[in-house]
Amino acid sequence: MYGAELGKHFEPGKLARTCTPCHSGHGYSGTPMLRTWGDEMCLECHDTGTAVPGRRELLGMGSGARPSDVRSEFSKPIVHRGARCVECHSVHGVASIPRGGIDGLNVGRQKPSTKRGFSFEAELCLACHGSRAVSAIDPHDIGLLFDPTNPSYHPVLALGVGDVPSLLPPLTSNSMINCTDCHTNDDPGSTRGPHGSRVPGLLGAEYTFQEGQPESPTTYALCYACHDRKVVLESDPFPFHDEHVVSGRIPCILCHDAHGATAARALIRFNEPTSITGVLASSSGRLEYVSDSVGEGACYLTCHGKDHDPLGYGPGFSEDGRSDLPLGSSAHPPVRPARRRVPSTDRNR
């Protein structure tokens, strides 16, 4: 049960005995009386078929013990480097989850942490991938992009902003997502979690980073796991998804940052000092996405050989994205500097 004080290692039938499968006598030198050293201690059981000699008798196989196969995940080309098992997992179990009633398998709900000291999975991930600086923006600080005071973000730390018509049931605007909904094993039938994947970014499904790739349910399987492909391409408030992604073969990542944006709507980061690469300023020198509400906006940039100065949608723009309004009108708003955020020391605690 999630939130229980003792973990699955203490469930009857999972292990033939409680402590001695891991701890033995004086133990391996430099360890807390473990039978062997480091991650190999965990992988001796978390292996295909628990085939390591001498381990089978330690498991309660007759009662259905089936340890997840993590070793094979670490043999994939993309793995979670720089972390040991015990940095993400409390092997004796995790403390009770505050606010109660959280099921880690429910879609659209926050998953509990696998490590003591953290209530939810996202808090655990951000302990390493969160704030690293106090006085300056760190581009590696993913926590800055999830900040609920931003104009747009994926709902990892808080509920999302506004309605998202493309969401697939049971997801709604009141849903939240987790780091491992995207960063996980790419084999759905195998153990979940950010151990290993064949997809760059340690992703659980295909998500192309390259221009020129044909759009398909497979090419953007990661996005289409939550967002209705038909709605995105045919009836989304932004009317040019089909033109960009299908006709122009422009990847989602060229415009959107899947974590969040600190200075613009729709997960777009052209306005930031850490803007997405592959996009240049427009002929007037502007590099900016301007939008104050759903269904309207303007891009000032040069991308895929086309000058947007601006190209837009909504009031004041024609079907081809051009504007006949004079400079200084609502379609040509003044340059607004990117909002630079300084992370606080307790942002992810």
Secondary structure, 3 states (H helix, E strand, C coil): CCCCCCCHHHCECCECCCCCCCECCCCCCCCCCECCCCCHHHHCCCCHHHCCCCCHHHECHHHCCCCCCCCCHHHCCEECCCCCHHHHCCCCCCCCCCCCCCCCCCCCCCCECCCCCCCEHHHHHHHHHCCCCCCCCCCCCHHHHHCCCCCEECCCCCCCCCCCCCECCCCCCCCCCCHHHHCCCCCCCCCCCCCEECECCCECCCCCCCCCCCCCCCCCHHHHCCECHHHHHHCCCCCCHHHHHHHCCCCHHHCECCCEECCCCCCECCCCCCCCCCCECCCCCCCEEECCCCCCEEEEEEECCEEEEEEEECCCECCCCCECCCCCCCCCCCCCCCCCCCCCCCCCC
